[in-house]
């Protein structure tokens, strides 16, 4: 049920024009089950595809550990690979500006 719910929710969001992952496949197991809130479901695997799997949690994990170097590396990677055009424009407008403010403005 949870796997099918995830599939349907992702496709509904996509249909509404919300950028989200796409579900490539859902495969369940007749041999394995998962206990969920008083009942069991067959175990399932959802294969998702997306242009990027960089998530907010990727930043939160390292920030919670005080690993600012990795947070900075993730931010720079994201800026250079996801927001490259915006980064070039921002640097042209303000060469000494804070590039991390661009990332924050794009995701909030």
C-alpha positions as CSV (number, residue, x, y, z in Angstrom):
1,X,0.0,0.0,0.0
2,X,2.7,2.5,0.9
3,X,4.6,1.9,-2.3
4,X,1.4,2.4,-4.4
5,X,0.6,5.5,-2.4
6,X,4.0,6.9,-3.1
7,X,3.6,6.1,-6.8
8,X,0.1,7.7,-7.0
9,X,1.1,10.8,-5.0
10,X,4.2,11.4,-7.2
11,X,2.2,11.0,-10.4
12,X,-0.6,13.3,-9.0
13,X,1.9,16.0,-8.2
14,X,3.4,15.6,-11.6
15,X,-0.1,16.0,-13.1
16,X,-0.6,19.2,-11.2
17,X,2.7,20.6,-12.5
18,X,4.7,20.2,-9.3
19,X,8.3,19.1,-10.0
20,X,8.8,15.8,-8.3
21,X,10.4,12.4,-8.8
22,X,8.9,9.9,-11.2
23,X,8.3,6.3,-10.3
24,X,9.9,4.0,-12.8
25,X,8.5,0.8,-11.2
26,X,6.9,-0.8,-8.1
27,X,7.8,-4.4,-7.3
28,X,6.4,-6.3,-4.4
29,X,7.4,-9.5,-2.8
30,X,5.1,-12.4,-2.1
31,X,7.6,-13.8,0.3
32,X,8.4,-10.8,2.5
33,X,6.0,-8.6,4.5
34,X,6.3,-5.4,6.4
35,X,4.3,-4.7,9.6
36,X,2.4,-1.4,9.5
37,X,0.1,0.1,12.1
38,X,-1.7,-3.2,13.0
39,X,-1.5,-5.0,9.7
40,X,1.0,-6.3,7.3
41,X,1.8,-5.4,3.7
42,X,3.9,-7.2,1.1
43,X,7.4,-5.7,1.1
44,X,7.9,-3.5,-2.0
45,X,10.6,-1.5,-3.7
46,X,9.8,1.7,-5.5
47,X,12.4,2.7,-8.2
48,X,12.4,6.5,-8.6
49,X,14.1,8.6,-11.1
50,X,14.8,12.4,-11.0
51,X,17.2,14.9,-12.5
52,X,18.9,15.1,-9.1
53,X,18.6,13.3,-5.8
54,X,20.1,16.0,-3.8
55,X,17.7,16.7,-1.0
56,X,17.4,19.0,2.0
57,X,18.2,16.1,4.2
58,X,21.6,15.8,2.5
59,X,22.4,19.2,4.0
60,X,20.7,18.6,7.3
61,X,22.6,15.5,8.1
62,X,26.0,17.1,7.8
63,X,24.9,20.3,9.4
64,X,23.6,18.4,12.5
65,X,27.1,16.9,12.8
66,X,28.8,20.3,12.6
67,X,30.4,19.3,9.3
68,X,30.4,22.7,7.7
69,X,33.0,21.7,5.1
70,X,30.7,19.1,3.6
71,X,27.7,21.5,3.8
72,X,29.8,24.0,1.9
73,X,30.8,21.4,-0.7
74,X,27.2,20.3,-1.2
75,X,26.1,24.0,-1.6
76,X,28.9,24.7,-4.2
77,X,28.1,21.5,-6.1
78,X,24.4,22.4,-6.2
79,X,25.1,26.0,-7.3
80,X,27.5,24.9,-10.1
81,X,25.4,22.0,-11.4
82,X,21.8,23.0,-10.7
83,X,21.8,26.8,-10.7
84,X,24.8,27.5,-13.1
85,X,23.1,30.1,-15.2
86,X,21.8,32.0,-12.2
87,X,25.2,31.8,-10.5
88,X,26.9,33.3,-13.6
89,X,24.4,36.1,-13.7
90,X,24.6,36.8,-9.9
91,X,28.4,36.9,-10.1
92,X,28.2,39.4,-13.1
93,X,25.9,41.6,-11.1
94,X,27.8,41.4,-7.8
95,X,31.3,39.7,-8.1
96,X,31.9,39.9,-4.4
97,X,28.4,38.8,-3.3
98,X,27.5,35.8,-1.2
99,X,26.9,32.9,-3.6
100,X,25.2,30.9,-0.9
101,X,22.5,33.6,-0.7
102,X,21.6,32.6,-4.3
103,X,21.0,29.0,-3.3
104,X,18.9,30.1,-0.3
105,X,16.8,32.4,-2.5
106,X,16.3,29.6,-5.1
107,X,15.1,27.0,-2.6
108,X,12.9,29.1,-0.3
